[in-house]
Amino acid sequence: MFGWILSKIIGTQNEREIKRLRPLVEKINSLEPEVQKLSDAQLREKTAQFRERLAAGETLDD
């Protein structure tokens, strides 16, 4: 019973994880229209650029 009350107050572990990830998902979804416009060749080039940036030490947050 105590667990049920606690989950109602602070949410379940899954609910907290979803809440934590929601801003990241929204940011990714906002990029979709731009990426959809790219041709296959442009998408391959963009992928190569991302790999170079990661190899240079940039993080996904940069």
C-alpha positions in Angstrom: 0.0 0.0 0.0 2.8 2.4 0.8 4.4 1.7 -2.6 1.1 2.5 -4.3 0.8 5.9 -2.5 4.5 6.7 -3.2 4.0 5.9 -6.9 1.0 8.2 -7.0 3.0 11.1 -5.5 6.3 10.8 -7.4 5.3 8.5 -10.3 6.5 5.1 -11.3 10.1 4.6 -12.4 8.9 4.4 -16.0 7.0 7.7 -15.7 10.0 9.5 -14.3 12.2 8.1 -17.1 9.8 9.2 -19.7 9.6 12.7 -18.1 13.4 12.8 -18.1 13.7 11.8 -21.8 10.8 13.9 -23.2 12.9 17.1 -23.9 15.4 15.0 -25.8 12.7 13.4 -27.9 11.1 16.8 -28.6 14.5 18.1 -29.8 15.0 15.1 -32.1 11.5 15.4 -33.5 12.0 19.1 -34.2 14.9 18.1 -36.6 12.8 15.6 -38.6 11.5 18.1 -41.2 15.0 19.2 -42.0 16.4 15.7 -42.3 13.4 14.6 -44.5 14.4 17.2 -47.1 17.9 15.6 -47.5 18.6 13.4 -50.4 20.3 10.0 -49.8 23.7 11.5 -50.8 23.2 14.5 -48.6 22.2 12.2 -45.7 25.3 10.1 -46.2 27.4 13.3 -46.2 25.8 14.5 -43.0 26.4 11.1 -41.4 30.1 11.4 -42.3 30.3 14.9 -40.9 28.7 13.7 -37.6 31.3 10.8 -37.4 34.1 13.3 -38.0 32.8 15.5 -35.2 32.5 12.6 -32.8 36.0 11.4 -33.7 37.3 14.9 -33.0 35.9 14.7 -29.5 32.7 16.6 -29.7 29.8 15.1 -27.7 26.3 14.6 -28.8 25.3 17.7 -26.8 27.7 20.0 -28.8 
